[in-house]
Amino acid sequence: MFLSSWPKSDHFVKILSFGLFAALAGCGSSSSNPTTEKQTPPIDSIALSFKPMAGEMDVDCNNTIDGLGMENNYSVGVGDLRFYVSNLKFYDSSNQEITFELDQNDFQYVSDAGEVTLVDLTSNAEGYCGDLAADNTEGTARTNSRISGKISDSAVQSVSFDVGIPQALMKNIIETNTTPEGSPSPMAEMYWSWQSGYRHFVMNFTIMDMHNTKGEGFIHVGSRGCSAESEKALESKSSCDLLNTAKVMLSDFDPSSDTVVVDINELLSGLHFKMMGDGHGSHNQGSHGQQDDMKPSVSCHSGATQMDCTQVFPNLGLTLETGAADANENKVFKKL
């Protein structure tokens, strides 16, 4: 009855028919277009746990790792073990990435510039993390051995992550903060020197030889070539020349029962623990001292000419000359 009151012109009928067809076509297309489907929102809690080991032995601030060096006559007491984790991804049995959202807390930072977690496996209160250390361990009182978040599917089959702070996040933090104390947690530590870039992985340790002579070891892996002289890191570039960000891929991994192990034996494999002159871990690899000042030493600060780095970097799956990473070559991070 309503339509009969309108003028019955061919022109009007054509317009009405076209409009109805377009509306129906639009409804059909929206339901079949996969780009309009929403991802399943994260609903389950998940945690990824880490622990330090030396082969089959648990490592803490109070015990030593024995039988190290080319002649198996050095021991090590770990005093500081920290590293950043980023680009964390979980996969299902079909190797499809599962939607994951990182929680935010004092150890986990989430921003538009990037996300990162600080894993800190040692305190600074006891043993080789405290008064038994050969020198200042740089460690902090707080510890963190897990990464937490929400996930859309708990049926995880594998996990991957980077060991390091993302370049874009590093650039943002250094640009927007004038002091490390002003940086959001956990970015107020682990930098080379303030606004010169961040270290991704730090292990400081005490070394003892067969005569119980104490020396120092420093393994500091971080990006290099991040700025021109007198510039802040990444002030005039988007990424450092040498990323030195190790990659990890663990298959057949169930976060509810499996743990990510940092194997100290593998990290120190191939090192000579050479005797060097006294000093802060022989940071200057050209230093020499008198015979009675000689102490066992390991020194790797991501320098291409540092002999210890030529052993440490391949153990982490890193290429010292280019900063490239290969997860398949990383022997340090394992599944337990």
VOPA-109348 format. One record per residue (C-alpha): x, y, z; residue in one letter; chain; residue number from 1. Coordinates in nm, 3 decimals, padded with zeros to 5 digits. Last residue first. Example, Ala and Ser with C-alpha at 12.3 -4.5 7.8 and 13.67 -1.06 7.14 Angstrom:
X 01.367	Y -00.106	Z 00.714	r s	c A	k 2
X 01.230	Y -00.450	Z 00.780	r a	c A	k 1
This chain:
X 06.450	Y -02.830	Z 03.016	r l	c A	k 336
X 06.472	Y -02.647	Z 02.685	r k	c A	k 335
X 06.790	Y -02.469	Z 02.577	r k	c A	k 334
X 06.951	Y -02.126	Z 02.547	r f	c A	k 333
X 07.332	Y -02.146	Z 02.525	r v	c A	k 332
X 07.378	Y -02.347	Z 02.206	r k	c A	k 331
X 07.251	Y -02.080	Z 01.964	r n	c A	k 330
X 07.340	Y -02.205	Z 01.613	r e	c A	k 329
X 06.983	Y -02.283	Z 01.506	r n	c A	k 328
X 06.871	Y -01.944	Z 01.636	r a	c A	k 327
X 07.099	Y -01.767	Z 01.386	r d	c A	k 326
X 07.194	Y -01.405	Z 01.461	r a	c A	k 325
X 07.371	Y -01.135	Z 01.257	r a	c A	k 324
X 07.606	Y -00.888	Z 01.430	r g	c A	k 323
X 07.821	Y -00.866	Z 01.117	r t	c A	k 322
X 08.179	Y -00.948	Z 01.219	r e	c A	k 321
X 08.092	Y -01.123	Z 01.548	r l	c A	k 320
X 07.836	Y -01.357	Z 01.396	r t	c A	k 319
X 07.598	Y -01.461	Z 01.672	r l	c A	k 318
X 07.459	Y -01.808	Z 01.751	r g	c A	k 317
X 07.516	Y -01.760	Z 02.123	r l	c A	k 316
X 07.811	Y -02.003	Z 02.128	r n	c A	k 315
X 07.933	Y -01.830	Z 01.811	r p	c A	k 314
X 07.955	Y -01.500	Z 02.005	r f	c A	k 313
X 08.139	Y -01.638	Z 02.309	r v	c A	k 312
X 08.441	Y -01.783	Z 02.125	r q	c A	k 311
X 08.542	Y -01.488	Z 01.903	r t	c A	k 310
X 08.427	Y -01.264	Z 02.189	r c	c A	k 309
X 08.713	Y -01.396	Z 02.404	r d	c A	k 308
X 08.965	Y -01.268	Z 02.148	r m	c A	k 307
X 08.843	Y -00.909	Z 02.160	r q	c A	k 306
X 08.908	Y -00.753	Z 01.819	r t	c A	k 305
X 08.542	Y -00.736	Z 01.708	r a	c A	k 304
X 08.438	Y -00.582	Z 02.037	r g	c A	k 303
X 08.118	Y -00.715	Z 02.190	r s	c A	k 302
X 08.239	Y -00.648	Z 02.545	r h	c A	k 301
X 08.408	Y -00.984	Z 02.598	r c	c A	k 300
X 08.669	Y -01.017	Z 02.873	r s	c A	k 299
X 08.764	Y -01.339	Z 03.048	r v	c A	k 298
X 09.044	Y -01.337	Z 03.303	r s	c A	k 297
X 09.261	Y -01.554	Z 03.527	r p	c A	k 296
X 09.500	Y -01.342	Z 03.734	r k	c A	k 295
X 09.853	Y -01.213	Z 03.691	r m	c A	k 294
X 09.969	Y -00.970	Z 03.957	r d	c A	k 293
X 10.260	Y -01.188	Z 04.078	r d	c A	k 292
X 10.394	Y -01.204	Z 03.721	r q	c A	k 291
X 10.396	Y -00.826	Z 03.684	r q	c A	k 290
X 10.116	Y -00.674	Z 03.482	r g	c A	k 289
X 09.995	Y -00.646	Z 03.127	r h	c A	k 288
X 09.701	Y -00.466	Z 02.970	r s	c A	k 287
X 09.627	Y -00.516	Z 02.601	r g	c A	k 286
X 09.285	Y -00.662	Z 02.663	r q	c A	k 285
X 09.175	Y -00.343	Z 02.835	r n	c A	k 284
X 08.865	Y -00.464	Z 03.014	r h	c A	k 283
X 09.106	Y -00.683	Z 03.211	r s	c A	k 282
X 08.821	Y -00.781	Z 03.442	r g	c A	k 281
X 08.855	Y -00.447	Z 03.615	r h	c A	k 280
X 09.230	Y -00.463	Z 03.667	r g	c A	k 279
X 09.521	Y -00.693	Z 03.745	r d	c A	k 278
X 09.730	Y -00.819	Z 03.455	r g	c A	k 277
X 09.608	Y -01.117	Z 03.257	r m	c A	k 276
X 09.615	Y -01.495	Z 03.278	r m	c A	k 275
X 09.402	Y -01.658	Z 03.010	r k	c A	k 274
X 09.065	Y -01.812	Z 03.090	r f	c A	k 273
X 09.106	Y -02.017	Z 02.769	r h	c A	k 272
X 08.746	Y -02.003	Z 02.647	r l	c A	k 271
X 08.614	Y -02.276	Z 02.416	r g	c A	k 270
X 08.285	Y -02.328	Z 02.599	r s	c A	k 269
X 08.195	Y -02.044	Z 02.836	r l	c A	k 268
X 07.838	Y -01.998	Z 02.708	r l	c A	k 267
X 07.792	Y -02.374	Z 02.668	r e	c A	k 266
X 07.894	Y -02.442	Z 03.027	r n	c A	k 265
X 07.672	Y -02.154	Z 03.143	r i	c A	k 264
X 07.360	Y -02.317	Z 02.998	r d	c A	k 263
X 07.075	Y -02.065	Z 03.018	r v	c A	k 262
X 06.774	Y -02.294	Z 03.047	r v	c A	k 261
X 06.422	Y -02.212	Z 02.930	r v	c A	k 260
X 06.177	Y -02.421	Z 03.135	r t	c A	k 259
X 05.915	Y -02.680	Z 03.036	r d	c A	k 258
X 05.598	Y -02.782	Z 03.223	r s	c A	k 257
X 05.333	Y -02.514	Z 03.166	r s	c A	k 256
X 05.545	Y -02.346	Z 02.899	r p	c A	k 255
X 05.518	Y -02.655	Z 02.673	r d	c A	k 254
X 05.802	Y -02.666	Z 02.418	r f	c A	k 253
X 05.823	Y -02.918	Z 02.138	r d	c A	k 252
X 06.044	Y -02.665	Z 01.956	r s	c A	k 251
X 06.260	Y -02.392	Z 02.108	r l	c A	k 250
X 06.375	Y -02.102	Z 01.888	r m	c A	k 249
X 06.616	Y -01.844	Z 02.033	r v	c A	k 248
X 06.774	Y -01.542	Z 01.865	r k	c A	k 247
X 07.077	Y -01.343	Z 01.980	r a	c A	k 246
X 07.075	Y -00.967	Z 01.928	r t	c A	k 245
X 07.423	Y -00.854	Z 01.822	r n	c A	k 244
X 07.268	Y -00.563	Z 01.628	r l	c A	k 243
X 07.589	Y -00.447	Z 01.458	r l	c A	k 242
X 07.534	Y -00.126	Z 01.259	r d	c A	k 241
X 07.286	Y 00.010	Z 01.512	r c	c A	k 240
X 06.932	Y 00.089	Z 01.408	r s	c A	k 239
X 06.715	Y 00.385	Z 01.309	r s	c A	k 238
X 06.993	Y 00.635	Z 01.254	r k	c A	k 237
X 07.079	Y 00.995	Z 01.350	r s	c A	k 236
X 07.029	Y 00.989	Z 01.726	r e	c A	k 235
X 07.053	Y 00.609	Z 01.736	r l	c A	k 234
X 07.286	Y 00.625	Z 02.039	r a	c A	k 233
X 07.352	Y 00.982	Z 02.144	r k	c A	k 232
X 07.602	Y 01.171	Z 01.933	r e	c A	k 231
X 07.956	Y 01.289	Z 02.024	r s	c A	k 230
X 08.114	Y 01.044	Z 01.773	r e	c A	k 229
X 07.862	Y 00.890	Z 01.535	r a	c A	k 228
X 07.605	Y 00.654	Z 01.673	r s	c A	k 227
X 07.494	Y 00.295	Z 01.723	r c	c A	k 226
X 07.797	Y 00.115	Z 01.584	r g	c A	k 225
X 07.762	Y -00.166	Z 01.839	r r	c A	k 224
X 07.468	Y -00.354	Z 01.989	r s	c A	k 223
X 07.518	Y -00.544	Z 02.312	r g	c A	k 222
X 07.677	Y -00.855	Z 02.458	r v	c A	k 221
X 07.864	Y -00.811	Z 02.786	r h	c A	k 220
X 08.059	Y -01.114	Z 02.907	r i	c A	k 219
X 08.286	Y -01.012	Z 03.195	r f	c A	k 218
X 08.510	Y -01.249	Z 03.387	r g	c A	k 217
X 08.724	Y -01.173	Z 03.688	r e	c A	k 216
X 09.020	Y -01.326	Z 03.866	r g	c A	k 215
X 09.078	Y -01.512	Z 04.191	r k	c A	k 214
X 09.386	Y -01.725	Z 04.250	r t	c A	k 213
X 09.264	Y -02.051	Z 04.403	r n	c A	k 212
X 09.587	Y -02.229	Z 04.303	r h	c A	k 211
X 09.395	Y -02.443	Z 04.051	r m	c A	k 210
X 09.249	Y -02.125	Z 03.897	r d	c A	k 209
X 08.947	Y -01.933	Z 04.024	r m	c A	k 208
X 08.724	Y -01.712	Z 03.809	r i	c A	k 207
X 08.458	Y -01.475	Z 03.948	r t	c A	k 206
X 08.166	Y -01.386	Z 03.724	r f	c A	k 205
X 07.985	Y -01.111	Z 03.537	r n	c A	k 204
X 07.718	Y -01.212	Z 03.286	r m	c A	k 203
X 07.533	Y -00.947	Z 03.089	r v	c A	k 202
X 07.308	Y -00.978	Z 02.784	r f	c A	k 201
X 07.139	Y -00.710	Z 02.573	r h	c A	k 200
X 07.369	Y -00.421	Z 02.657	r r	c A	k 199
X 07.206	Y -00.089	Z 02.586	r y	c A	k 198
X 07.313	Y 00.215	Z 02.387	r g	c A	k 197
X 07.537	Y 00.520	Z 02.432	r s	c A	k 196
X 07.271	Y 00.727	Z 02.608	r q	c A	k 195
X 07.405	Y 00.640	Z 02.956	r w	c A	k 194
X 07.711	Y 00.421	Z 02.948	r s	c A	k 193
X 07.692	Y 00.066	Z 02.816	r w	c A	k 192
X 07.329	Y 00.036	Z 02.928	r y	c A	k 191
X 07.205	Y -00.255	Z 03.143	r m	c A	k 190
X 07.003	Y -00.044	Z 03.388	r e	c A	k 189
X 06.720	Y 00.213	Z 03.407	r a	c A	k 188
X 06.534	Y 00.036	Z 03.127	r m	c A	k 187
X 06.342	Y -00.202	Z 03.356	r p	c A	k 186
X 06.163	Y 00.017	Z 03.459	r s	c A	k 185
X 06.086	Y 00.344	Z 03.286	r p	c A	k 184
X 06.378	Y 00.582	Z 03.233	r s	c A	k 183
X 06.418	Y 00.878	Z 03.465	r g	c A	k 182
X 06.694	Y 00.708	Z 03.662	r e	c A	k 181
X 06.882	Y 00.651	Z 03.336	r p	c A	k 180
X 06.903	Y 01.027	Z 03.287	r t	c A	k 179
X 06.790	Y 01.262	Z 03.009	r t	c A	k 178
X 06.501	Y 01.047	Z 02.897	r n	c A	k 177
X 06.300	Y 01.082	Z 02.573	r t	c A	k 176
X 06.564	Y 01.019	Z 02.307	r e	c A	k 175
X 06.738	Y 00.735	Z 02.495	r i	c A	k 174
X 06.410	Y 00.553	Z 02.562	r i	c A	k 173
X 06.284	Y 00.600	Z 02.204	r n	c A	k 172
X 06.605	Y 00.479	Z 02.038	r k	c A	k 171
X 06.621	Y 00.172	Z 02.261	r m	c A	k 170
X 06.257	Y 00.099	Z 02.184	r l	c A	k 169
X 06.316	Y 00.121	Z 01.810	r a	c A	k 168
X 06.625	Y -00.102	Z 01.835	r q	c A	k 167
X 06.452	Y -00.376	Z 02.033	r p	c A	k 166
X 06.620	Y -00.470	Z 02.365	r i	c A	k 165
X 06.801	Y -00.800	Z 02.357	r g	c A	k 164
X 06.781	Y -01.178	Z 02.355	r v	c A	k 163
X 06.520	Y -01.235	Z 02.086	r d	c A	k 162
X 06.232	Y -01.479	Z 02.124	r f	c A	k 161
X 06.079	Y -01.803	Z 01.997	r s	c A	k 160
X 05.837	Y -02.056	Z 02.143	r v	c A	k 159
X 05.701	Y -02.395	Z 02.041	r s	c A	k 158
X 05.402	Y -02.627	Z 02.087	r q	c A	k 157
X 05.158	Y -02.407	Z 02.279	r v	c A	k 156
X 04.803	Y -02.538	Z 02.334	r a	c A	k 155
X 04.707	Y -02.252	Z 02.568	r s	c A	k 154
X 04.527	Y -02.059	Z 02.296	r d	c A	k 153
X 04.444	Y -01.687	Z 02.311	r s	c A	k 152
X 04.736	Y -01.591	Z 02.535	r i	c A	k 151
X 04.778	Y -01.353	Z 02.827	r k	c A	k 150
X 05.110	Y -01.250	Z 02.980	r g	c A	k 149
X 05.397	Y -01.344	Z 03.207	r s	c A	k 148
X 05.775	Y -01.364	Z 03.169	r i	c A	k 147
X 05.967	Y -01.547	Z 03.439	r r	c A	k 146
X 06.293	Y -01.554	Z 03.636	r s	c A	k 145
X 06.298	Y -01.210	Z 03.796	r n	c A	k 144
X 06.538	Y -01.093	Z 04.066	r t	c A	k 143
X 06.573	Y -00.783	Z 04.279	r r	c A	k 142
X 06.886	Y -00.702	Z 04.477	r a	c A	k 141
X 07.078	Y -00.572	Z 04.175	r t	c A	k 140
X 07.400	Y -00.690	Z 04.014	r g	c A	k 139
X 07.699	Y -00.475	Z 03.916	r e	c A	k 138
X 07.926	Y -00.764	Z 04.027	r t	c A	k 137
X 08.183	Y -00.543	Z 04.198	r n	c A	k 136
X 08.507	Y -00.740	Z 04.222	r d	c A	k 135
X 08.643	Y -01.088	Z 04.295	r a	c A	k 134
X 08.302	Y -01.190	Z 04.424	r a	c A	k 133
X 08.280	Y -01.376	Z 04.755	r l	c A	k 132
X 08.117	Y -01.077	Z 04.927	r d	c A	k 131
X 07.810	Y -01.062	Z 04.708	r g	c A	k 130
X 07.686	Y -01.231	Z 04.387	r c	c A	k 129
X 07.966	Y -01.484	Z 04.435	r y	c A	k 128
X 07.806	Y -01.578	Z 04.766	r g	c A	k 127
X 07.530	Y -01.352	Z 04.890	r e	c A	k 126
X 07.322	Y -01.039	Z 04.846	r a	c A	k 125
X 07.357	Y -00.914	Z 04.491	r n	c A	k 124
X 07.071	Y -01.107	Z 04.330	r s	c A	k 123
X 07.097	Y -01.337	Z 04.032	r t	c A	k 122
X 06.864	Y -01.460	Z 03.755	r l	c A	k 121
X 06.748	Y -01.122	Z 03.622	r d	c A	k 120
X 06.521	Y -01.150	Z 03.315	r v	c A	k 119
X 06.430	Y -00.803	Z 03.189	r l	c A	k 118
X 06.126	Y -00.799	Z 02.963	r t	c A	k 117
X 06.073	Y -00.590	Z 02.649	r v	c A	k 116
X 05.801	Y -00.432	Z 02.438	r e	c A	k 115
X 05.817	Y -00.170	Z 02.165	r g	c A	k 114
X 05.777	Y 00.194	Z 02.065	r a	c A	k 113
X 05.400	Y 00.193	Z 02.126	r d	c A	k 112
X 05.473	Y 00.082	Z 02.481	r s	c A	k 111
X 05.493	Y -00.227	Z 02.703	r v	c A	k 110
X 05.759	Y -00.281	Z 02.969	r y	c A	k 109
X 05.802	Y -00.599	Z 03.171	r q	c A	k 108
X 06.028	Y -00.612	Z 03.477	r f	c A	k 107
X 05.847	Y -00.361	Z 03.699	r d	c A	k 106
X 05.509	Y -00.469	Z 03.560	r n	c A	k 105
X 05.316	Y -00.481	Z 03.231	r q	c A	k 104
X 05.174	Y -00.811	Z 03.108	r d	c A	k 103
X 05.265	Y -00.915	Z 02.754	r l	c A	k 102
X 04.980	Y -00.993	Z 02.516	r e	c A	k 101
X 04.990	Y -01.305	Z 02.298	r f	c A	k 100
X 04.793	Y -01.414	Z 01.989	r t	c A	k 99
X 04.917	Y -01.758	Z 01.883	r i	c A	k 98
X 05.150	Y -01.783	Z 01.583	r e	c A	k 97
X 05.076	Y -02.074	Z 01.351	r q	c A	k 96
X 05.331	Y -02.355	Z 01.355	r n	c A	k 95
X 05.053	Y -02.609	Z 01.296	r s	c A	k 94
X 05.102	Y -02.749	Z 01.648	r s	c A	k 93
X 05.059	Y -02.398	Z 01.794	r d	c A	k 92
X 05.313	Y -02.116	Z 01.817	r y	c A	k 91
X 05.422	Y -01.867	Z 02.085	r f	c A	k 90
X 05.614	Y -01.546	Z 02.020	r k	c A	k 89
X 05.840	Y -01.320	Z 02.228	r l	c A	k 88
X 05.984	Y -01.032	Z 02.024	r n	c A	k 87
X 06.184	Y -00.921	Z 02.328	r s	c A	k 86
X 06.391	Y -01.066	Z 02.613	r v	c A	k 85
X 06.650	Y -00.857	Z 02.798	r y	c A	k 84
X 06.935	Y -01.021	Z 02.987	r f	c A	k 83
X 07.076	Y -01.058	Z 03.337	r r	c A	k 82
X 07.331	Y -01.282	Z 03.508	r l	c A	k 81
X 07.548	Y -01.133	Z 03.782	r d	c A	k 80
X 07.785	Y -01.309	Z 04.023	r g	c A	k 79
X 07.842	Y -01.651	Z 03.869	r v	c A	k 78
X 08.119	Y -01.848	Z 04.042	r g	c A	k 77
X 08.362	Y -02.003	Z 03.796	r v	c A	k 76
X 08.623	Y -02.277	Z 03.828	r s	c A	k 75
X 08.935	Y -02.334	Z 03.619	r y	c A	k 74
X 09.147	Y -02.645	Z 03.562	r n	c A	k 73
X 08.966	Y -02.814	Z 03.273	r n	c A	k 72
X 09.274	Y -02.786	Z 03.048	r e	c A	k 71
X 09.096	Y -02.586	Z 02.774	r m	c A	k 70
X 08.901	Y -02.395	Z 03.036	r g	c A	k 69
X 08.633	Y -02.515	Z 03.277	r l	c A	k 68
X 08.637	Y -02.813	Z 03.512	r g	c A	k 67
X 08.426	Y -02.658	Z 03.788	r d	c A	k 66
X 08.112	Y -02.448	Z 03.802	r i	c A	k 65
X 08.088	Y -02.299	Z 04.148	r t	c A	k 64
X 07.807	Y -02.274	Z 04.402	r n	c A	k 63
X 07.671	Y -01.990	Z 04.614	r n	c A	k 62
X 07.519	Y -01.741	Z 04.369	r c	c A	k 61
X 07.316	Y -02.005	Z 04.187	r d	c A	k 60
X 07.362	Y -02.266	Z 03.915	r v	c A	k 59
X 07.164	Y -02.590	Z 03.882	r d	c A	k 58
X 07.376	Y -02.878	Z 03.755	r m	c A	k 57
X 07.289	Y -03.097	Z 03.454	r e	c A	k 56
X 07.503	Y -02.902	Z 03.207	r g	c A	k 55
X 07.579	Y -02.582	Z 03.389	r a	c A	k 54
X 07.240	Y -02.434	Z 03.470	r m	c A	k 53
X 07.071	Y -02.094	Z 03.490	r p	c A	k 52
X 06.689	Y -02.081	Z 03.506	r k	c A	k 51
X 06.408	Y -01.929	Z 03.298	r f	c A	k 50
X 06.028	Y -01.955	Z 03.309	r s	c A	k 49
X 05.772	Y -01.853	Z 03.047	r l	c A	k 48
X 05.432	Y -01.775	Z 03.197	r a	c A	k 47
X 05.081	Y -01.794	Z 03.052	r i	c A	k 46
X 04.741	Y -01.663	Z 03.156	r s	c A	k 45
X 04.447	Y -01.754	Z 02.934	r d	c A	k 44
X 04.200	Y -01.524	Z 02.754	r i	c A	k 43
X 04.388	Y -01.347	Z 02.476	r p	c A	k 42
X 04.138	Y -01.213	Z 02.219	r p	c A	k 41
X 04.059	Y -01.436	Z 01.920	r t	c A	k 40
X 04.154	Y -01.234	Z 01.616	r q	c A	k 39
X 03.874	Y -01.041	Z 01.450	r k	c A	k 38
X 03.733	Y -01.124	Z 01.109	r e	c A	k 37
X 03.711	Y -00.825	Z 00.873	r t	c A	k 36
X 04.009	Y -00.935	Z 00.663	r t	c A	k 35
X 03.847	Y -01.273	Z 00.606	r p	c A	k 34
X 03.573	Y -01.126	Z 00.381	r n	c A	k 33
X 03.280	Y -01.370	Z 00.378	r s	c A	k 32
X 03.043	Y -01.197	Z 00.619	r s	c A	k 31
X 03.113	Y -00.850	Z 00.482	r s	c A	k 30
X 03.051	Y -00.957	Z 00.123	r s	c A	k 29
X 02.701	Y -01.093	Z 00.180	r g	c A	k 28
X 02.572	Y -00.787	Z 00.361	r c	c A	k 27
X 02.710	Y -00.557	Z 00.091	r g	c A	k 26
X 02.549	Y -00.762	Z -00.186	r a	c A	k 25
X 02.211	Y -00.736	Z -00.014	r l	c A	k 24
X 02.241	Y -00.360	Z 00.023	r a	c A	k 23
X 02.360	Y -00.316	Z -00.334	r a	c A	k 22
X 02.072	Y -00.523	Z -00.469	r f	c A	k 21
X 01.814	Y -00.326	Z -00.267	r l	c A	k 20
X 01.956	Y 00.004	Z -00.391	r g	c A	k 19
X 01.962	Y -00.111	Z -00.755	r f	c A	k 18
X 01.600	Y -00.222	Z -00.737	r s	c A	k 17
X 01.486	Y 00.108	Z -00.587	r l	c A	k 16
X 01.670	Y 00.314	Z -00.849	r i	c A	k 15
X 01.536	Y 00.102	Z -01.137	r k	c A	k 14
X 01.182	Y 00.123	Z -01.002	r v	c A	k 13
X 01.209	Y 00.503	Z -00.977	r f	c A	k 12
X 01.323	Y 00.543	Z -01.337	r h	c A	k 11
X 01.053	Y 00.313	Z -01.466	r d	c A	k 10
X 00.796	Y 00.545	Z -01.309	r s	c A	k 9
X 00.527	Y 00.431	Z -01.071	r k	c A	k 8
X 00.489	Y 00.754	Z -00.872	r p	c A	k 7
X 00.469	Y 00.662	Z -00.503	r w	c A	k 6
X 00.139	Y 00.584	Z -00.333	r s	c A	k 5
X 00.155	Y 00.224	Z -00.442	r s	c A	k 4
X 00.470	Y 00.177	Z -00.237	r l	c A	k 3
X 00.286	Y 00.233	Z 00.089	r f	c A	k 2
X 00.000	Y 00.000	Z 00.000	r m	c A	k 1
